[in-house]
């Protein structure tokens, strides 16, 4: 009796075609992301945002009209606090509501740190862009800042967020690499900002560094805390020091550590200053956190090995710039997604 033909032979081409289709979609998504990242458009807001508002104004949610930054009076009368959602050395943060929009109020907690608070406000006003949390208003007299609220919170909770069923589909090597690209894009922006070369000083360990950034609901990154952002000006001989206490540990760059050994007590006046290449030293460690341990992340690490080794050069002058890092990250993302779309490498999907 003649046996009916087995369906396995037909299923395999179908599965391969489906895998190729998925890979092509992934490649298209990544290329679109890279194109939008290269332009002055936030990838998550390409359709919703018709364009930047004039200085001193903001657009919130799906609205198309720009509103002026809220004044002390407007914040007092129109913004309602709901609950405290965070607190640091400089300020505490409250989830609040303004015209049915969830917003965040930051208030000074320690009067001795008011200069840091006001410096953060100055930076927030001057650096408004797709890389920085959106400023909605402020009141210097009451040491209060109003910003857009992002419910996923800081990057410290990234791994926990990715284990929530709603976001498990985001827990892939390519999405995690895109987050690393967002992060390096922010560092590149700070190093070439409208104000000059700025150093992200409030990042002396991984947890502290991650706490300076917010994760948006469309899985992009914004810098949120700009309280410690000094300016480097090499031509004027102006370098920086991140604080006035001794820094220890492998996370901070070698030039940030006390250079005179244990036999000489630390003294801030004797500590040599440094430049923005301290930020470059830290990038491999932050990216390693982003990549996690998902399938395919080790392949990404392999492709980034050389540029990350260069970031860890003892001599700061030998480290790459943030722009060079960003270019490499984008090339690796494009390369790996193209490889994933080719026969024989579909297991990377």
C-alpha positions in Angstrom: 0.0 0.0 0.0 1.4 3.4 -1.0 2.1 5.6 2.0 0.9 9.2 1.9 3.7 11.7 1.4 5.2 13.0 4.7 4.6 16.7 5.4 8.0 17.3 7.0 9.6 18.2 3.7 7.0 20.9 3.0 7.1 22.2 6.6 10.9 22.8 6.6 10.8 25.3 3.7 7.8 27.0 5.3 9.7 27.3 8.6 12.8 28.6 6.8 10.7 31.1 4.9 9.0 32.3 8.1 12.4 32.6 9.8 13.8 34.6 6.8 10.7 36.9 6.9 11.2 37.5 10.7 14.9 38.2 10.2 14.1 40.6 7.3 11.6 42.4 9.6 14.2 42.6 12.3 16.8 44.0 9.9 14.3 46.6 8.7 13.4 47.6 12.2 17.1 48.0 13.2 17.9 50.0 10.0 15.0 52.3 10.7 16.2 52.7 14.3 19.7 53.6 13.1 18.4 56.1 10.5 16.2 57.8 13.1 19.0 57.8 15.7 21.3 59.5 13.2 18.7 62.2 12.6 17.4 64.6 15.2 14.3 62.5 15.8 13.6 60.4 18.8 12.9 56.8 17.5 10.0 56.3 19.9 8.4 59.6 19.0 8.9 59.8 15.2 5.2 60.0 14.4 3.8 61.6 17.6 6.3 64.5 17.7 5.7 67.0 14.9 9.0 68.9 15.8 10.8 70.5 18.7 9.2 73.2 20.7 10.9 76.6 21.0 13.2 77.1 24.0 11.2 77.5 27.2 8.3 75.4 25.9 7.3 71.7 26.0 4.9 69.3 24.3 3.5 66.5 26.5 1.9 63.2 25.4 0.1 63.1 22.1 -0.6 66.8 22.1 0.6 68.8 19.2 0.7 72.3 20.8 3.6 73.6 22.8 3.1 75.0 26.3 5.5 77.3 28.2 7.4 75.9 31.1 5.2 76.1 34.2 6.0 78.9 36.6 6.0 78.8 40.4 2.4 79.9 40.5 1.2 77.4 37.8 3.0 74.5 39.6 1.5 75.5 42.9 -2.1 75.8 41.5 -2.2 73.1 38.8 0.1 70.3 39.9 -1.1 67.7 42.4 1.3 65.4 44.3 0.3 61.8 44.4 3.1 59.8 46.1 6.9 59.8 46.6 8.6 57.4 44.2 12.3 58.1 44.8 14.9 59.9 46.9 18.6 60.6 46.5 21.3 62.7 48.2 20.2 65.9 46.5 16.4 65.5 45.9 13.3 63.5 46.4 10.9 62.7 43.6 7.1 62.6 43.6 4.7 61.1 41.1 2.3 64.0 40.4 -0.5 64.9 38.1 -1.0 67.9 35.8 -4.1 68.2 33.6 -4.6 64.4 33.7 -1.0 63.8 32.8 1.4 61.9 35.1 4.4 64.1 35.8 7.4 64.1 38.2 8.2 66.7 40.8 11.8 66.8 42.2 12.4 68.8 45.3 15.7 69.6 47.1 16.2 67.5 50.3 19.4 68.9 51.6 20.0 72.7 51.7 23.7 72.2 51.7 23.4 70.8 48.2 21.4 73.6 46.7 24.2 74.5 44.4 24.2 71.0 42.9 20.4 71.2 42.6 20.5 74.5 40.7 23.4 73.3 38.5 21.2 70.3 37.6 18.3 72.7 36.7 20.7 74.9 34.6 21.9 71.8 32.7 18.3 70.5 32.2 17.2 73.8 30.7 20.2 74.2 28.4 20.4 70.6 27.2 16.7 69.9 26.3 16.9 67.4 23.4 15.9 63.9 22.5 18.6 62.6 24.9 17.4 64.4 28.0 14.2 64.0 30.1 11.6 66.6 29.2 11.5 69.7 31.4 7.9 71.0 32.1 8.5 73.7 34.6 10.6 74.8 37.6 10.5 77.1 40.7 14.0 78.2 41.8 12.6 79.9 44.9 11.2 76.6 46.2 13.9 74.4 44.7 11.4 72.4 42.6 11.6 70.9 39.1 8.8 69.4 37.1 9.6 66.8 34.4 7.9 64.2 32.3 7.1 61.0 34.3 8.4 57.6 33.1 6.8 54.7 34.9 9.5 52.2 34.2 11.9 54.2 36.3 15.7 54.2 36.2 17.9 51.7 34.4 18.7 50.0 37.7 15.4 48.1 37.3 16.0 47.1 33.6 16.4 43.3 34.2 13.4 43.2 36.5 11.4 45.1 33.9 12.4 42.6 31.1 11.1 39.7 33.2 7.6 41.2 33.4 5.4 39.2 30.9 4.4 42.4 29.1 8.1 43.1 28.2 9.6 39.6 27.8 9.5 40.1 24.0 12.0 42.9 24.5 14.5 40.7 26.2 16.6 39.9 23.1 20.2 40.7 22.2 19.3 43.2 19.5 16.9 45.2 21.8 19.5 45.2 24.6 22.2 46.4 22.1 19.9 49.1 21.0 19.7 50.3 24.6 23.5 50.4 24.7 23.4 52.5 21.5 21.0 54.9 23.2 23.4 55.1 26.2 26.5 55.8 24.1 24.5 58.3 22.1 23.8 60.3 25.3 27.5 60.2 26.3 28.4 61.4 22.7 25.8 64.2 23.1 27.2 65.3 26.4 30.8 65.3 25.1 29.8 67.5 22.2 26.9 69.5 23.8 25.9 73.1 23.0 27.7 74.0 26.2 30.9 72.2 25.4 32.4 68.9 26.6 30.6 67.8 29.7 31.6 64.9 32.0 29.1 62.6 33.6 30.6 62.8 37.1 27.8 61.2 39.1 28.8 57.7 38.1 31.4 56.3 40.5 29.9 52.8 40.5 27.6 50.8 38.2 24.4 51.3 40.3 25.0 55.0 40.6 25.6 55.3 36.9 22.4 53.4 36.0 20.4 55.6 38.4 21.1 58.7 36.3 19.1 57.4 33.4 15.4 56.6 32.8 13.9 53.8 30.7 11.0 55.0 28.6 7.8 53.0 27.9 8.9 52.5 24.3 12.3 51.2 25.5 14.7 54.1 24.9 16.9 55.8 27.4 16.9 59.4 28.6 19.4 61.1 30.9 17.6 62.4 34.0 20.1 63.5 36.6 22.4 66.3 35.6 23.5 67.6 39.0 27.2 66.7 38.5 28.1 67.7 35.0 31.3 69.8 34.9 32.8 71.3 31.8 36.1 70.3 30.2 37.9 73.0 28.1 41.3 71.7 27.0 42.3 74.8 25.1 41.8 76.8 28.2 43.5 74.2 30.4 40.3 73.4 32.2 40.0 69.8 33.4 37.7 68.4 36.1 37.6 66.4 39.3 34.4 64.4 40.2 33.9 65.5 43.8 36.4 66.1 46.6 36.7 62.7 48.1 38.9 59.7 47.2 37.4 57.4 44.6 38.1 53.6 44.6 37.2 50.5 42.6 37.7 49.3 39.1 34.6 51.0 37.8 36.2 54.4 37.9 39.0 55.2 35.5 42.6 54.9 36.7 43.2 58.7 36.5 40.3 59.1 38.9 42.0 57.1 41.6 44.6 58.4 44.1 48.0 58.1 42.3 50.3 58.3 45.3 49.8 55.0 47.0 48.6 54.1 50.5 51.6 55.7 52.2 50.4 59.2 51.2 47.1 60.3 52.7 44.5 61.5 50.2 44.2 65.2 49.8 42.0 66.8 47.2 44.5 69.6 46.5 47.0 67.0 45.4 44.6 65.0 43.2 45.3 65.6 39.5 42.3 66.6 37.3 41.2 64.7 34.2 38.9 64.9 31.2 35.8 63.2 29.6 37.7 60.0 28.8 36.7 58.8 32.3 33.2 58.3 30.8 34.7 56.2 28.0 36.4 53.9 30.5 33.1 53.0 32.1 31.1 52.3 28.9 32.2 48.6 28.5 30.9 47.9 32.1 27.6 49.6 31.5 27.2 47.9 28.1 27.9 44.5 29.7 25.0 45.2 32.1 22.8 46.1 29.1 23.6 42.9 27.2 22.9 40.6 30.1 23.0 36.9 29.5 20.4 36.4 26.8 21.0 34.2 23.7 23.3 36.0 21.3 24.7 38.4 23.8 28.1 36.7 23.9 28.3 37.1 20.1 27.7 40.8 20.5 30.5 41.0 23.2 32.9 39.2 20.9 32.3 41.8 18.1 32.7 44.6 20.6 35.9 43.1 22.2 38.4 45.3 20.4 36.7 48.6 20.9 36.0 47.8 24.6 39.7 46.8 25.1 40.6 50.3 23.7 38.2 51.9 26.2 40.2 50.3 29.0 43.6 51.8 27.9 45.5 53.2 30.9 46.4 56.3 28.9 43.1 58.3 28.5 44.4 59.8 25.2 44.5 56.3 23.7 40.8 55.6 24.4 38.3 56.1 21.5 35.9 59.0 21.5 32.2 58.5 22.2 31.5 59.1 18.5 33.9 56.2 17.5 32.2 54.0 20.0 28.8 54.9 18.7 29.8 54.2 15.1 31.2 50.8 16.1 28.0 49.8 18.0 25.8 50.8 15.1 28.0 48.8 12.6 27.9 45.7 14.9 24.1 45.9 15.2 23.7 46.1 11.4 26.2 43.4 10.8 24.7 40.9 13.3 21.2 41.4 12.1 22.2 40.9 8.5 24.0 37.7 9.5 20.9 36.6 11.3 18.9 37.0 8.1 21.3 34.8 6.1 20.9 31.0 5.8 23.0 29.1 8.3 22.9 31.8 11.0 19.1 31.9 11.7 19.8 30.3 15.1 20.8 33.7 16.3 17.2 34.9 16.1 
